[in-house]
């Protein structure tokens, strides 16, 4: 089940996992069919990406949008490998989380 950035979500896609804000507050439940209202809520609470199960999602056509091209297991491993480098930062801050995610993407994509 792919994890997609908010910019790639479309109405009628179905969530594959619960979506929580950084404090653990439930924003949307697994199995919920997404609408534009959900996108606004996710953006407001700093959610950058969600996991969906909808089979009609568009193929990745923008090479700059690498999130959907990377295996989520590889990405999570890279994040854990890089986390010590970010230890002096507030790991709960959305900017730091995004920088860590981007660094992990680069590590996965350029790992030889």
C-alpha positions in Angstrom: 0.0 0.0 0.0 1.6 3.2 -1.1 2.3 6.2 1.1 1.5 9.4 -0.9 2.3 13.0 -0.1 -0.7 15.3 0.2 -0.1 16.8 -3.2 -0.8 13.3 -4.8 -4.0 12.5 -2.9 -7.3 12.6 -4.7 -10.9 12.5 -3.4 -12.3 9.0 -3.1 -8.9 7.4 -2.2 -9.2 5.1 0.8 -6.9 5.3 3.9 -4.9 2.1 4.6 -4.0 3.3 8.1 -5.2 5.7 10.8 -3.8 9.2 10.5 -2.6 10.9 13.8 -1.2 14.3 14.4 2.2 14.6 16.1 0.6 14.5 19.5 -1.2 11.2 18.7 -4.6 12.7 18.2 -6.7 10.7 15.7 -7.5 12.8 12.6 -8.9 10.1 10.3 -9.5 6.3 10.6 -8.3 3.5 8.4 -10.8 2.7 5.7 -12.1 6.3 5.5 -12.8 7.6 2.0 -10.9 10.8 1.5 -12.5 14.2 0.6 -11.2 17.7 0.2 -12.1 18.3 3.8 -9.6 15.7 4.9 -6.8 17.3 2.8 -7.5 20.6 4.6 -7.4 18.9 8.1 -4.2 17.1 7.2 -2.5 20.3 6.0 -3.6 22.2 9.1 -2.2 19.6 11.4 1.1 19.2 9.6 0.5 15.8 8.0 2.8 15.4 5.0 1.8 12.0 3.7 -0.7 9.2 4.3 -1.0 5.5 3.3 -3.8 4.7 0.9 -5.2 1.5 -0.5 -7.1 2.9 -3.6 -6.0 1.0 -6.7 -7.1 3.8 -9.0 -4.3 6.2 -7.8 -2.4 7.8 -10.6 1.0 6.5 -11.7 4.0 8.6 -10.7 4.9 10.8 -13.6 6.9 13.5 -11.9 10.5 12.3 -11.2 10.8 14.9 -8.4 8.0 13.1 -6.5 10.1 10.2 -5.3 8.0 9.3 -2.3 5.9 6.9 -4.2 8.9 5.4 -5.9 10.6 4.3 -2.7 9.8 1.2 -0.8 8.3 2.3 2.6 10.4 -0.3 4.4 13.6 1.0 3.0 12.6 4.6 3.7 11.8 3.8 7.4 15.1 2.0 7.8 17.0 5.0 6.3 15.1 7.3 8.7 16.1 5.2 11.7 19.7 5.1 10.4 19.8 8.9 10.0 17.9 9.8 13.3 21.1 10.0 15.4 22.3 12.8 13.1 19.2 14.8 14.0 19.5 14.1 17.8 20.2 17.7 18.8 17.0 18.9 17.1 13.4 18.8 18.2 12.3 15.6 16.5 8.7 16.5 16.9 9.0 19.7 14.9 7.4 19.3 11.4 10.4 21.0 9.7 12.9 18.6 11.3 10.6 15.6 10.5 10.5 16.7 6.8 14.2 17.3 6.6 14.8 13.8 8.1 12.4 12.3 5.6 14.1 14.1 2.6 17.5 13.0 3.8 16.3 9.4 4.0 14.9 9.6 0.5 18.2 10.8 -0.8 20.0 8.0 1.0 17.7 5.3 -0.4 17.9 6.8 -4.0 21.6 7.3 -4.0 22.7 4.2 -2.1 25.1 2.2 -4.2 
